Amino acid sequence: MTFQAAWKWVKDIFQILLYIGKGISNLPDYQAYVRHLKENHPDRTPPTEKEFFAELLENKYGANAKRC
């Protein structure tokens, strides 16, 4: 196995683990959100990834979060 093939394999495994981790932690997919905005709301500017997750955490755990 060449170095490039081994490196690609490592990157692919990492991407799979990252995908699984996001699914387990119930975090939404930022890239899917950006795609959704571009396809369905072209007039809106997508937030940066940092802004996206900051808003997500604020809605989930912030002062105005909905709790039982």
C-alpha positions, -999 to 999 in steps of 0.1 A, spaced: 0 0 0 14 34 -9 16 63 14 -11 82 -5 -35 52 -4 -29 47 33 -34 84 40 -67 84 20 -78 54 40 -71 72 73 -89 103 61 -120 82 50 -121 64 84 -118 98 102 -147 112 81 -169 82 89 -161 84 127 -168 122 126 -202 115 109 -211 89 135 -200 112 163 -222 140 150 -251 116 147 -246 103 183 -243 138 197 -274 149 178 -255 178 161 -269 190 128 -248 190 97 -236 225 89 -229 217 52 -265 203 48 -278 235 64 -259 257 40 -271 236 10 -307 240 23 -303 278 26 -288 281 -9 -315 259 -25 -346 272 -6 -336 307 7 -312 322 -18 -318 357 -4 -304 347 30 -267 348 37 -255 315 55 -239 320 88 -203 310 94 -198 275 109 -189 292 142 -220 314 142 -242 283 133 -230 263 162 -230 293 186 -267 299 178 -274 262 181 -259 261 216 -276 293 226 -310 279 216 -304 246 233 -288 258 266 -291 296 267 -314 318 289 -343 315 265 -340 277 259 -372 256 262 -370 232 291 -394 208 307 
